[in-house]
Amino acid sequence: MITELRSRCGVPIGRAVVSFYDANKTGALVSRIMSDVEGVRNLIGHRVGGICNAGLLTAVLALCVLLYINSVMTVVWRLVLMVFWLFSQ
């Protein structure tokens, strides 16, 4: 995925006009492409996983609290939401 992202970022640079290369150093362009893609990789790799884990923990905790407050209403609304989800697929 990272290799594909780097190649997608490099295509517009390869198609640029000559004056663009006169105004920018080639090493700086390559460095920018590589560092931007590394930043995306770090964001996807570490932060999204942490967000998903925290979101799952929050959802389980909220479900437990709702079941404690009123289990019947929680189960009924959970079933209603599952039916809506099934029909939206």
PDB file of N, CA, C and O in Angstrom:
ATOM      1  N   MET A   1       0.831  -1.187   0.000  1.00  0.00           N
ATOM      2  CA  MET A   1       0.000   0.000   0.000  1.00  0.00           C
ATOM      3  C   MET A   1       0.878   1.254   0.000  1.00  0.00           C
ATOM      4  O   MET A   1       0.579   2.227  -0.692  1.00  0.00           O
ATOM      5  N   ILE A   2       1.955   1.224   0.775  1.00  0.00           N
ATOM      6  CA  ILE A   2       2.842   2.385   0.839  1.00  0.00           C
ATOM      7  C   ILE A   2       3.525   2.607  -0.500  1.00  0.00           C
ATOM      8  O   ILE A   2       3.670   3.746  -0.946  1.00  0.00           O
ATOM      9  N   THR A   3       3.945   1.526  -1.141  1.00  0.00           N
ATOM     10  CA  THR A   3       4.596   1.651  -2.449  1.00  0.00           C
ATOM     11  C   THR A   3       3.640   2.238  -3.473  1.00  0.00           C
ATOM     12  O   THR A   3       4.025   3.091  -4.273  1.00  0.00           O
ATOM     13  N   GLU A   4       2.391   1.783  -3.449  1.00  0.00           N
ATOM     14  CA  GLU A   4       1.392   2.323  -4.371  1.00  0.00           C
ATOM     15  C   GLU A   4       1.126   3.803  -4.090  1.00  0.00           C
ATOM     16  O   GLU A   4       0.967   4.591  -5.023  1.00  0.00           O
ATOM     17  N   LEU A   5       1.076   4.179  -2.836  1.00  0.00           N
ATOM     18  CA  LEU A   5       0.852   5.581  -2.474  1.00  0.00           C
ATOM     19  C   LEU A   5       2.017   6.452  -2.923  1.00  0.00           C
ATOM     20  O   LEU A   5       1.816   7.567  -3.404  1.00  0.00           O
ATOM     21  N   ARG A   6       3.245   5.937  -2.764  1.00  0.00           N
ATOM     22  CA  ARG A   6       4.414   6.694  -3.231  1.00  0.00           C
ATOM     23  C   ARG A   6       4.393   6.872  -4.736  1.00  0.00           C
ATOM     24  O   ARG A   6       4.717   7.945  -5.245  1.00  0.00           O
ATOM     25  N   SER A   7       4.012   5.823  -5.449  1.00  0.00           N
ATOM     26  CA  SER A   7       3.977   5.950  -6.909  1.00  0.00           C
ATOM     27  C   SER A   7       2.863   6.900  -7.349  1.00  0.00           C
ATOM     28  O   SER A   7       3.028   7.646  -8.315  1.00  0.00           O
ATOM     29  N   ARG A   8       1.728   6.875  -6.641  1.00  0.00           N
ATOM     30  CA  ARG A   8       0.653   7.822  -6.975  1.00  0.00           C
ATOM     31  C   ARG A   8       1.057   9.262  -6.696  1.00  0.00           C
ATOM     32  O   ARG A   8       0.671  10.171  -7.431  1.00  0.00           O
ATOM     33  N   CYS A   9       1.826   9.470  -5.645  1.00  0.00           N
ATOM     34  CA  CYS A   9       2.292  10.824  -5.331  1.00  0.00           C
ATOM     35  C   CYS A   9       3.352  11.280  -6.328  1.00  0.00           C
ATOM     36  O   CYS A   9       3.471  12.472  -6.611  1.00  0.00           O
ATOM     37  N   GLY A  10       4.117  10.338  -6.857  1.00  0.00           N
ATOM     38  CA  GLY A  10       5.194  10.684  -7.775  1.00  0.00           C
ATOM     39  C   GLY A  10       4.748  10.964  -9.189  1.00  0.00           C
ATOM     40  O   GLY A  10       5.465  11.638  -9.929  1.00  0.00           O
ATOM     41  N   VAL A  11       3.581  10.468  -9.596  1.00  0.00           N
ATOM     42  CA  VAL A  11       3.110  10.652 -10.973  1.00  0.00           C
ATOM     43  C   VAL A  11       2.914  12.124 -11.327  1.00  0.00           C
ATOM     44  O   VAL A  11       3.388  12.543 -12.383  1.00  0.00           O
ATOM     45  N   PRO A  12       2.249  12.929 -10.511  1.00  0.00           N
ATOM     46  CA  PRO A  12       2.112  14.350 -10.880  1.00  0.00           C
ATOM     47  C   PRO A  12       3.453  15.074 -10.940  1.00  0.00           C
ATOM     48  O   PRO A  12       3.621  16.006 -11.727  1.00  0.00           O
ATOM     49  N   ILE A  13       4.406  14.652 -10.116  1.00  0.00           N
ATOM     50  CA  ILE A  13       5.728  15.277 -10.148  1.00  0.00           C
ATOM     51  C   ILE A  13       6.428  14.944 -11.460  1.00  0.00           C
ATOM     52  O   ILE A  13       7.110  15.788 -12.041  1.00  0.00           O
ATOM     53  N   GLY A  14       6.254  13.711 -11.922  1.00  0.00           N
ATOM     54  CA  GLY A  14       6.872  13.304 -13.185  1.00  0.00           C
ATOM     55  C   GLY A  14       6.278  13.991 -14.393  1.00  0.00           C
ATOM     56  O   GLY A  14       6.938  14.106 -15.426  1.00  0.00           O
ATOM     57  N   ARG A  15       5.055  14.448 -14.286  1.00  0.00           N
ATOM     58  CA  ARG A  15       4.379  15.103 -15.411  1.00  0.00           C
ATOM     59  C   ARG A  15       4.480  16.631 -15.368  1.00  0.00           C
ATOM     60  O   ARG A  15       3.900  17.319 -16.207  1.00  0.00           O
ATOM     61  N   ALA A  16       5.202  17.142 -14.409  1.00  0.00           N
ATOM     62  CA  ALA A  16       5.304  18.600 -14.253  1.00  0.00           C
ATOM     63  C   ALA A  16       6.113  19.215 -15.399  1.00  0.00           C
ATOM     64  O   ALA A  16       6.902  18.538 -16.059  1.00  0.00           O
ATOM     65  N   VAL A  17       5.901  20.482 -15.611  1.00  0.00           N
ATOM     66  CA  VAL A  17       6.619  21.207 -16.663  1.00  0.00           C
ATOM     67  C   VAL A  17       8.054  21.486 -16.213  1.00  0.00           C
ATOM     68  O   VAL A  17       8.366  21.393 -15.026  1.00  0.00           O
ATOM     69  N   VAL A  18       8.909  21.824 -17.149  1.00  0.00           N
ATOM     70  CA  VAL A  18      10.330  22.017 -16.882  1.00  0.00           C
ATOM     71  C   VAL A  18      10.551  23.177 -15.908  1.00  0.00           C
ATOM     72  O   VAL A  18      11.458  23.114 -15.078  1.00  0.00           O
ATOM     73  N   SER A  19       9.757  24.209 -15.993  1.00  0.00           N
ATOM     74  CA  SER A  19       9.936  25.353 -15.088  1.00  0.00           C
ATOM     75  C   SER A  19       9.706  24.959 -13.624  1.00  0.00           C
ATOM     76  O   SER A  19      10.277  25.565 -12.718  1.00  0.00           O
ATOM     77  N   PHE A  20       8.873  23.949 -13.400  1.00  0.00           N
ATOM     78  CA  PHE A  20       8.662  23.463 -12.041  1.00  0.00           C
ATOM     79  C   PHE A  20       9.954  22.882 -11.480  1.00  0.00           C
ATOM     80  O   PHE A  20      10.291  23.108 -10.318  1.00  0.00           O
ATOM     81  N   TYR A  21      10.677  22.134 -12.311  1.00  0.00           N
ATOM     82  CA  TYR A  21      11.945  21.556 -11.866  1.00  0.00           C
ATOM     83  C   TYR A  21      13.022  22.627 -11.696  1.00  0.00           C
ATOM     84  O   TYR A  21      13.920  22.476 -10.868  1.00  0.00           O
ATOM     85  N   ASP A  22      12.937  23.699 -12.470  1.00  0.00           N
ATOM     86  CA  ASP A  22      13.884  24.796 -12.300  1.00  0.00           C
ATOM     87  C   ASP A  22      13.677  25.495 -10.962  1.00  0.00           C
ATOM     88  O   ASP A  22      14.638  25.951 -10.342  1.00  0.00           O
ATOM     89  N   ALA A  23      12.443  25.578 -10.523  1.00  0.00           N
ATOM     90  CA  ALA A  23      12.124  26.287  -9.288  1.00  0.00           C
ATOM     91  C   ALA A  23      12.322  25.416  -8.042  1.00  0.00           C
ATOM     92  O   ALA A  23      12.497  25.949  -6.947  1.00  0.00           O
ATOM     93  N   ASN A  24      12.299  24.091  -8.190  1.00  0.00           N
ATOM     94  CA  ASN A  24      12.395  23.187  -7.039  1.00  0.00           C
ATOM     95  C   ASN A  24      13.560  22.224  -7.225  1.00  0.00           C
ATOM     96  O   ASN A  24      13.843  21.789  -8.341  1.00  0.00           O
ATOM     97  N   LYS A  25      14.221  21.900  -6.144  1.00  0.00           N
ATOM     98  CA  LYS A  25      15.313  20.936  -6.190  1.00  0.00           C
ATOM     99  C   LYS A  25      14.734  19.527  -6.217  1.00  0.00           C
ATOM    100  O   LYS A  25      13.756  19.240  -5.527  1.00  0.00           O
ATOM    101  N   THR A  26      15.332  18.658  -7.005  1.00  0.00           N
ATOM    102  CA  THR A  26      14.837  17.296  -7.143  1.00  0.00           C
ATOM    103  C   THR A  26      14.923  16.540  -5.825  1.00  0.00           C
ATOM    104  O   THR A  26      14.000  15.807  -5.470  1.00  0.00           O
ATOM    105  N   GLY A  27      16.004  16.707  -5.107  1.00  0.00           N
ATOM    106  CA  GLY A  27      16.152  16.036  -3.816  1.00  0.00           C
ATOM    107  C   GLY A  27      15.089  16.448  -2.823  1.00  0.00           C
ATOM    108  O   GLY A  27      14.606  15.625  -2.045  1.00  0.00           O
ATOM    109  N   ALA A  28      14.721  17.717  -2.842  1.00  0.00           N
ATOM    110  CA  ALA A  28      13.678  18.205  -1.930  1.00  0.00           C
ATOM    111  C   ALA A  28      12.323  17.597  -2.295  1.00  0.00           C
ATOM    112  O   ALA A  28      11.526  17.282  -1.411  1.00  0.00           O
ATOM    113  N   LEU A  29      12.060  17.431  -3.594  1.00  0.00           N
ATOM    114  CA  LEU A  29      10.792  16.841  -4.025  1.00  0.00           C
ATOM    115  C   LEU A  29      10.704  15.372  -3.598  1.00  0.00           C
ATOM    116  O   LEU A  29       9.677  14.925  -3.089  1.00  0.00           O
ATOM    117  N   VAL A  30      11.787  14.635  -3.812  1.00  0.00           N
ATOM    118  CA  VAL A  30      11.795  13.219  -3.427  1.00  0.00           C
ATOM    119  C   VAL A  30      11.665  13.085  -1.912  1.00  0.00           C
ATOM    120  O   VAL A  30      10.930  12.228  -1.421  1.00  0.00           O
ATOM    121  N   SER A  31      12.368  13.918  -1.186  1.00  0.00           N
ATOM    122  CA  SER A  31      12.281  13.888   0.268  1.00  0.00           C
ATOM    123  C   SER A  31      10.864  14.194   0.744  1.00  0.00           C
ATOM    124  O   SER A  31      10.370  13.573   1.685  1.00  0.00           O
ATOM    125  N   ARG A  32      10.225  15.137   0.099  1.00  0.00           N
ATOM    126  CA  ARG A  32       8.854  15.508   0.474  1.00  0.00           C
ATOM    127  C   ARG A  32       7.884  14.364   0.228  1.00  0.00           C
ATOM    128  O   ARG A  32       7.026  14.081   1.065  1.00  0.00           O
ATOM    129  N   ILE A  33       8.020  13.697  -0.930  1.00  0.00           N
ATOM    130  CA  ILE A  33       7.139  12.569  -1.246  1.00  0.00           C
ATOM    131  C   ILE A  33       7.329  11.456  -0.221  1.00  0.00           C
ATOM    132  O   ILE A  33       6.354  10.903   0.289  1.00  0.00           O
ATOM    133  N   MET A  34       8.586  11.129   0.080  1.00  0.00           N
ATOM    134  CA  MET A  34       8.858  10.040   1.010  1.00  0.00           C
ATOM    135  C   MET A  34       8.375  10.372   2.419  1.00  0.00           C
ATOM    136  O   MET A  34       7.795   9.512   3.081  1.00  0.00           O
ATOM    137  N   SER A  35       8.598  11.591   2.891  1.00  0.00           N
ATOM    138  CA  SER A  35       8.204  11.939   4.259  1.00  0.00           C
ATOM    139  C   SER A  35       6.689  12.075   4.388  1.00  0.00           C
ATOM    140  O   SER A  35       6.128  11.719   5.424  1.00  0.00           O
ATOM    141  N   ASP A  36       6.017  12.585   3.352  1.00  0.00           N
ATOM    142  CA  ASP A  36       4.555  12.685   3.411  1.00  0.00           C
ATOM    143  C   ASP A  36       3.917  11.306   3.495  1.00  0.00           C
ATOM    144  O   ASP A  36       2.978  11.096   4.262  1.00  0.00           O
ATOM    145  N   VAL A  37       4.423  10.379   2.715  1.00  0.00           N
ATOM    146  CA  VAL A  37       3.877   9.025   2.731  1.00  0.00           C
ATOM    147  C   VAL A  37       4.190   8.344   4.066  1.00  0.00           C
ATOM    148  O   VAL A  37       3.360   7.594   4.579  1.00  0.00           O
ATOM    149  N   GLU A  38       5.350   8.588   4.625  1.00  0.00           N
ATOM    150  CA  GLU A  38       5.682   8.026   5.938  1.00  0.00           C
ATOM    151  C   GLU A  38       4.737   8.568   7.007  1.00  0.00           C
ATOM    152  O   GLU A  38       4.339   7.838   7.915  1.00  0.00           O
ATOM    153  N   GLY A  39       4.380   9.839   6.902  1.00  0.00           N
ATOM    154  CA  GLY A  39       3.430  10.408   7.849  1.00  0.00           C
ATOM    155  C   GLY A  39       2.065   9.745   7.760  1.00  0.00           C
ATOM    156  O   GLY A  39       1.428   9.482   8.780  1.00  0.00           O
ATOM    157  N   VAL A  40       1.619   9.474   6.543  1.00  0.00           N
ATOM    158  CA  VAL A  40       0.342   8.770   6.351  1.00  0.00           C
ATOM    159  C   VAL A  40       0.433   7.358   6.914  1.00  0.00           C
ATOM    160  O   VAL A  40      -0.509   6.877   7.544  1.00  0.00           O
ATOM    161  N   ARG A  41       1.575   6.684   6.688  1.00  0.00           N
ATOM    162  CA  ARG A  41       1.754   5.328   7.192  1.00  0.00           C
ATOM    163  C   ARG A  41       1.704   5.311   8.721  1.00  0.00           C
ATOM    164  O   ARG A  41       1.086   4.430   9.317  1.00  0.00           O
ATOM    165  N   ASN A  42       2.348   6.275   9.341  1.00  0.00           N
ATOM    166  CA  ASN A  42       2.308   6.345  10.802  1.00  0.00           C
ATOM    167  C   ASN A  42       0.905   6.624  11.317  1.00  0.00           C
ATOM    168  O   ASN A  42       0.486   6.062  12.329  1.00  0.00           O
ATOM    169  N   LEU A  43       0.188   7.484  10.626  1.00  0.00           N
ATOM    170  CA  LEU A  43      -1.179   7.798  11.031  1.00  0.00           C
ATOM    171  C   LEU A  43      -2.071   6.577  10.923  1.00  0.00           C
ATOM    172  O   LEU A  43      -2.824   6.271  11.847  1.00  0.00           O
ATOM    173  N   ILE A  44      -1.990   5.886   9.812  1.00  0.00           N
ATOM    174  CA  ILE A  44      -2.830   4.704   9.605  1.00  0.00           C
ATOM    175  C   ILE A  44      -2.405   3.575  10.523  1.00  0.00           C
ATOM    176  O   ILE A  44      -3.248   2.898  11.111  1.00  0.00           O
ATOM    177  N   GLY A  45      -1.108   3.369  10.648  1.00  0.00           N
ATOM    178  CA  GLY A  45      -0.622   2.232  11.405  1.00  0.00           C
ATOM    179  C   GLY A  45      -0.865   2.318  12.895  1.00  0.00           C
ATOM    180  O   GLY A  45      -1.315   1.344  13.497  1.00  0.00           O
ATOM    181  N   HIS A  46      -0.584   3.443  13.501  1.00  0.00           N
ATOM    182  CA  HIS A  46      -0.630   3.530  14.953  1.00  0.00           C
ATOM    183  C   HIS A  46      -1.898   4.193  15.471  1.00  0.00           C
ATOM    184  O   HIS A  46      -2.548   3.672  16.377  1.00  0.00           O
ATOM    185  N   ARG A  47      -2.241   5.304  14.916  1.00  0.00           N
ATOM    186  CA  ARG A  47      -3.334   6.091  15.489  1.00  0.00           C
ATOM    187  C   ARG A  47      -4.698   5.494  15.206  1.00  0.00           C
ATOM    188  O   ARG A  47      -5.563   5.502  16.082  1.00  0.00           O
ATOM    189  N   VAL A  48      -4.913   4.976  14.006  1.00  0.00           N
ATOM    190  CA  VAL A  48      -6.223   4.407  13.683  1.00  0.00           C
ATOM    191  C   VAL A  48      -6.477   3.171  14.535  1.00  0.00           C
ATOM    192  O   VAL A  48      -7.596   2.952  15.000  1.00  0.00           O
ATOM    193  N   GLY A  49      -5.435   2.360  14.740  1.00  0.00           N
ATOM    194  CA  GLY A  49      -5.592   1.199  15.611  1.00  0.00           C
ATOM    195  C   GLY A  49      -5.945   1.591  17.024  1.00  0.00           C
ATOM    196  O   GLY A  49      -6.786   0.947  17.651  1.00  0.00           O
ATOM    197  N   GLY A  50      -5.321   2.633  17.539  1.00  0.00           N
ATOM    198  CA  GLY A  50      -5.639   3.117  18.879  1.00  0.00           C
ATOM    199  C   GLY A  50      -7.040   3.681  18.973  1.00  0.00           C
ATOM    200  O   GLY A  50      -7.724   3.494  19.979  1.00  0.00           O
ATOM    201  N   ILE A  51      -7.468   4.370  17.930  1.00  0.00           N
ATOM    202  CA  ILE A  51      -8.817   4.933  17.914  1.00  0.00           C
ATOM    203  C   ILE A  51      -9.855   3.821  17.884  1.00  0.00           C
ATOM    204  O   ILE A  51     -10.865   3.892  18.584  1.00  0.00           O
ATOM    205  N   CYS A  52      -9.609   2.791  17.071  1.00  0.00           N
ATOM    206  CA  CYS A  52     -10.550   1.672  16.997  1.00  0.00           C
ATOM    207  C   CYS A  52     -10.646   0.950  18.332  1.00  0.00           C
ATOM    208  O   CYS A  52     -11.741   0.603  18.775  1.00  0.00           O
ATOM    209  N   ASN A  53      -9.504   0.723  18.975  1.00  0.00           N
ATOM    210  CA  ASN A  53      -9.528   0.052  20.274  1.00  0.00           C
ATOM    211  C   ASN A  53     -10.243   0.893  21.319  1.00  0.00           C
ATOM    212  O   ASN A  53     -11.019   0.361  22.112  1.00  0.00           O
ATOM    213  N   ALA A  54      -9.997   2.189  21.333  1.00  0.00           N
ATOM    214  CA  ALA A  54     -10.659   3.067  22.293  1.00  0.00           C
ATOM    215  C   ALA A  54     -12.152   3.148  21.996  1.00  0.00           C
ATOM    216  O   ALA A  54     -12.962   3.166  22.923  1.00  0.00           O
ATOM    217  N   GLY A  55     -12.527   3.197  20.737  1.00  0.00           N
ATOM    218  CA  GLY A  55     -13.938   3.246  20.373  1.00  0.00           C
ATOM    219  C   GLY A  55     -14.668   1.972  20.754  1.00  0.00           C
ATOM    220  O   GLY A  55     -15.811   2.020  21.209  1.00  0.00           O
ATOM    221  N   LEU A  56     -14.016   0.838  20.571  1.00  0.00           N
ATOM    222  CA  LEU A  56     -14.623  -0.437  20.952  1.00  0.00           C
ATOM    223  C   LEU A  56     -14.801  -0.517  22.464  1.00  0.00           C
ATOM    224  O   LEU A  56     -15.839  -0.965  22.950  1.00  0.00           O
ATOM    225  N   LEU A  57     -13.797  -0.086  23.198  1.00  0.00           N
ATOM    226  CA  LEU A  57     -13.888  -0.087  24.654  1.00  0.00           C
ATOM    227  C   LEU A  57     -15.011   0.831  25.128  1.00  0.00           C
ATOM    228  O   LEU A  57     -15.754   0.474  26.042  1.00  0.00           O
ATOM    229  N   THR A  58     -15.142   1.999  24.524  1.00  0.00           N
ATOM    230  CA  THR A  58     -16.195   2.937  24.889  1.00  0.00           C
ATOM    231  C   THR A  58     -17.573   2.363  24.576  1.00  0.00           C
ATOM    232  O   THR A  58     -18.504   2.521  25.365  1.00  0.00           O
ATOM    233  N   ALA A  59     -17.709   1.697  23.429  1.00  0.00           N
ATOM    234  CA  ALA A  59     -18.996   1.111  23.056  1.00  0.00           C
ATOM    235  C   ALA A  59     -19.400   0.003  24.019  1.00  0.00           C
ATOM    236  O   ALA A  59     -20.563  -0.084  24.413  1.00  0.00           O
ATOM    237  N   VAL A  60     -18.457  -0.836  24.397  1.00  0.00           N
ATOM    238  CA  VAL A  60     -18.766  -1.913  25.346  1.00  0.00           C
ATOM    239  C   VAL A  60     -19.138  -1.339  26.704  1.00  0.00           C
ATOM    240  O   VAL A  60     -20.086  -1.799  27.341  1.00  0.00           O
ATOM    241  N   LEU A  61     -18.393  -0.335  27.145  1.00  0.00           N
ATOM    242  CA  LEU A  61     -18.701   0.299  28.424  1.00  0.00           C
ATOM    243  C   LEU A  61     -20.082   0.961  28.398  1.00  0.00           C
ATOM    244  O   LEU A  61     -20.843   0.846  29.360  1.00  0.00           O
ATOM    245  N   ALA A  62     -20.404   1.645  27.315  1.00  0.00           N
ATOM    246  CA  ALA A  62     -21.713   2.293  27.201  1.00  0.00           C
ATOM    247  C   ALA A  62     -22.840   1.260  27.184  1.00  0.00           C
ATOM    248  O   ALA A  62     -23.895   1.471  27.783  1.00  0.00           O
ATOM    249  N   LEU A  63     -22.609   0.142  26.491  1.00  0.00           N
ATOM    250  CA  LEU A  63     -23.627  -0.909  26.469  1.00  0.00           C
ATOM    251  C   LEU A  63     -23.845  -1.487  27.865  1.00  0.00           C
ATOM    252  O   LEU A  63     -24.981  -1.761  28.251  1.00  0.00           O
ATOM    253  N   CYS A  64     -22.782  -1.670  28.613  1.00  0.00           N
ATOM    254  CA  CYS A  64     -22.909  -2.176  29.989  1.00  0.00           C
ATOM    255  C   CYS A  64     -23.686  -1.204  30.868  1.00  0.00           C
ATOM    256  O   CYS A  64     -24.537  -1.620  31.654  1.00  0.00           O
ATOM    257  N   VAL A  65     -23.400   0.080  30.738  1.00  0.00           N
ATOM    258  CA  VAL A  65     -24.123   1.087  31.523  1.00  0.00           C
ATOM    259  C   VAL A  65     -25.600   1.109  31.140  1.00  0.00           C
ATOM    260  O   VAL A  65     -26.468   1.183  32.010  1.00  0.00           O
ATOM    261  N   LEU A  66     -25.888   1.046  29.840  1.00  0.00           N
ATOM    262  CA  LEU A  66     -27.287   1.041  29.409  1.00  0.00           C
ATOM    263  C   LEU A  66     -28.018  -0.206  29.887  1.00  0.00           C
ATOM    264  O   LEU A  66     -29.177  -0.124  30.294  1.00  0.00           O
ATOM    265  N   LEU A  67     -27.359  -1.354  29.845  1.00  0.00           N
ATOM    266  CA  LEU A  67     -27.979  -2.576  30.349  1.00  0.00           C
ATOM    267  C   LEU A  67     -28.238  -2.475  31.851  1.00  0.00           C
ATOM    268  O   LEU A  67     -29.242  -2.996  32.338  1.00  0.00           O
ATOM    269  N   TYR A  68     -27.360  -1.823  32.582  1.00  0.00           N
ATOM    270  CA  TYR A  68     -27.540  -1.645  34.022  1.00  0.00           C
ATOM    271  C   TYR A  68     -28.718  -0.709  34.312  1.00  0.00           C
ATOM    272  O   TYR A  68     -29.497  -0.952  35.234  1.00  0.00           O
ATOM    273  N   ILE A  69     -28.842   0.361  33.519  1.00  0.00           N
ATOM    274  CA  ILE A  69     -29.914   1.332  33.765  1.00  0.00           C
ATOM    275  C   ILE A  69     -31.275   0.728  33.442  1.00  0.00           C
ATOM    276  O   ILE A  69     -32.181   0.753  34.274  1.00  0.00           O
ATOM    277  N   ASN A  70     -31.422   0.179  32.225  1.00  0.00           N
ATOM    278  CA  ASN A  70     -32.701  -0.411  31.819  1.00  0.00           C
ATOM    279  C   ASN A  70     -32.419  -1.461  30.757  1.00  0.00           C
ATOM    280  O   ASN A  70     -32.266  -1.135  29.579  1.00  0.00           O
ATOM    281  N   SER A  71     -32.353  -2.691  31.162  1.00  0.00           N
ATOM    282  CA  SER A  71     -31.957  -3.761  30.246  1.00  0.00           C
ATOM    283  C   SER A  71     -33.007  -4.035  29.176  1.00  0.00           C
ATOM    284  O   SER A  71     -32.647  -4.324  28.035  1.00  0.00           O
ATOM    285  N   VAL A  72     -34.285  -3.955  29.507  1.00  0.00           N
ATOM    286  CA  VAL A  72     -35.338  -4.248  28.537  1.00  0.00           C
ATOM    287  C   VAL A  72     -35.315  -3.229  27.395  1.00  0.00           C
ATOM    288  O   VAL A  72     -35.331  -3.600  26.221  1.00  0.00           O
ATOM    289  N   MET A  73     -35.278  -1.956  27.749  1.00  0.00           N
ATOM    290  CA  MET A  73     -35.263  -0.921  26.725  1.00  0.00           C
ATOM    291  C   MET A  73     -33.995  -1.018  25.872  1.00  0.00           C
ATOM    292  O   MET A  73     -34.051  -0.818  24.659  1.00  0.00           O
ATOM    293  N   THR A  74     -32.869  -1.318  26.490  1.00  0.00           N
ATOM    294  CA  THR A  74     -31.615  -1.448  25.746  1.00  0.00           C
ATOM    295  C   THR A  74     -31.693  -2.582  24.743  1.00  0.00           C
ATOM    296  O   THR A  74     -31.270  -2.422  23.598  1.00  0.00           O
ATOM    297  N   VAL A  75     -32.225  -3.722  25.151  1.00  0.00           N
ATOM    298  CA  VAL A  75     -32.333  -4.871  24.241  1.00  0.00           C
ATOM    299  C   VAL A  75     -33.307  -4.568  23.111  1.00  0.00           C
ATOM    300  O   VAL A  75     -33.036  -4.909  21.959  1.00  0.00           O
ATOM    301  N   VAL A  76     -34.429  -3.938  23.416  1.00  0.00           N
ATOM    302  CA  VAL A  76     -35.418  -3.616  22.376  1.00  0.00           C
ATOM    303  C   VAL A  76     -34.820  -2.660  21.345  1.00  0.00           C
ATOM    304  O   VAL A  76     -34.951  -2.896  20.144  1.00  0.00           O
ATOM    305  N   TRP A  77     -34.171  -1.592  21.790  1.00  0.00           N
ATOM    306  CA  TRP A  77     -33.595  -0.633  20.849  1.00  0.00           C
ATOM    307  C   TRP A  77     -32.421  -1.231  20.099  1.00  0.00           C
ATOM    308  O   TRP A  77     -32.166  -0.874  18.949  1.00  0.00           O
ATOM    309  N   ARG A  78     -31.715  -2.126  20.736  1.00  0.00           N
ATOM    310  CA  ARG A  78     -30.613  -2.819  20.049  1.00  0.00           C
ATOM    311  C   ARG A  78     -31.164  -3.658  18.901  1.00  0.00           C
ATOM    312  O   ARG A  78     -30.578  -3.687  17.819  1.00  0.00           O
ATOM    313  N   LEU A  79     -32.277  -4.337  19.127  1.00  0.00           N
ATOM    314  CA  LEU A  79     -32.912  -5.126  18.066  1.00  0.00           C
ATOM    315  C   LEU A  79     -33.431  -4.235  16.944  1.00  0.00           C
ATOM    316  O   LEU A  79     -33.285  -4.558  15.765  1.00  0.00           O
ATOM    317  N   VAL A  80     -34.039  -3.106  17.321  1.00  0.00           N
ATOM    318  CA  VAL A  80     -34.537  -2.168  16.310  1.00  0.00           C
ATOM    319  C   VAL A  80     -33.386  -1.656  15.444  1.00  0.00           C
ATOM    320  O   VAL A  80     -33.511  -1.596  14.221  1.00  0.00           O
ATOM    321  N   LEU A  81     -32.283  -1.294  16.061  1.00  0.00           N
ATOM    322  CA  LEU A  81     -31.128  -0.810  15.298  1.00  0.00           C
ATOM    323  C   LEU A  81     -30.540  -1.900  14.412  1.00  0.00           C
ATOM    324  O   LEU A  81     -30.086  -1.616  13.303  1.00  0.00           O
ATOM    325  N   MET A  82     -30.545  -3.132  14.882  1.00  0.00           N
ATOM    326  CA  MET A  82     -30.034  -4.232  14.055  1.00  0.00           C
ATOM    327  C   MET A  82     -30.927  -4.454  12.837  1.00  0.00           C
ATOM    328  O   MET A  82     -30.427  -4.743  11.750  1.00  0.00           O
ATOM    329  N   VAL A  83     -32.251  -4.320  13.008  1.00  0.00           N
ATOM    330  CA  VAL A  83     -33.160  -4.455  11.868  1.00  0.00           C
ATOM    331  C   VAL A  83     -32.903  -3.350  10.845  1.00  0.00           C
ATOM    332  O   VAL A  83     -32.855  -3.623   9.646  1.00  0.00           O
ATOM    333  N   PHE A  84     -32.736  -2.112  11.297  1.00  0.00           N
ATOM    334  CA  PHE A  84     -32.418  -1.015  10.389  1.00  0.00           C
ATOM    335  C   PHE A  84     -31.098  -1.276   9.676  1.00  0.00           C
ATOM    336  O   PHE A  84     -30.970  -1.024   8.477  1.00  0.00           O
ATOM    337  N   TRP A  85     -30.124  -1.779  10.413  1.00  0.00           N
ATOM    338  CA  TRP A  85     -28.822  -2.067   9.809  1.00  0.00           C
ATOM    339  C   TRP A  85     -28.944  -3.163   8.752  1.00  0.00           C
ATOM    340  O   TRP A  85     -28.322  -3.070   7.693  1.00  0.00           O
ATOM    341  N   LEU A  86     -29.726  -4.183   9.023  1.00  0.00           N
ATOM    342  CA  LEU A  86     -29.903  -5.274   8.048  1.00  0.00           C
ATOM    343  C   LEU A  86     -30.575  -4.775   6.763  1.00  0.00           C
ATOM    344  O   LEU A  86     -30.195  -5.178   5.663  1.00  0.00           O
ATOM    345  N   PHE A  87     -31.568  -3.901   6.907  1.00  0.00           N
ATOM    346  CA  PHE A  87     -32.257  -3.382   5.728  1.00  0.00           C
ATOM    347  C   PHE A  87     -31.426  -2.345   4.969  1.00  0.00           C
ATOM    348  O   PHE A  87     -31.675  -2.097   3.789  1.00  0.00           O
ATOM    349  N   SER A  88     -30.461  -1.750   5.625  1.00  0.00           N
ATOM    350  CA  SER A  88     -29.626  -0.763   4.938  1.00  0.00           C
ATOM    351  C   SER A  88     -28.494  -1.410   4.149  1.00  0.00           C
ATOM    352  O   SER A  88     -27.831  -0.737   3.360  1.00  0.00           O
ATOM    353  N   GLN A  89     -28.267  -2.682   4.347  1.00  0.00           N
ATOM    354  CA  GLN A  89     -27.187  -3.385   3.624  1.00  0.00           C
ATOM    355  C   GLN A  89     -27.543  -3.626   2.196  1.00  0.00           C
ATOM    356  O   GLN A  89     -26.751  -4.203   1.451  1.00  0.00           O
TER     357      GLN A  89
END
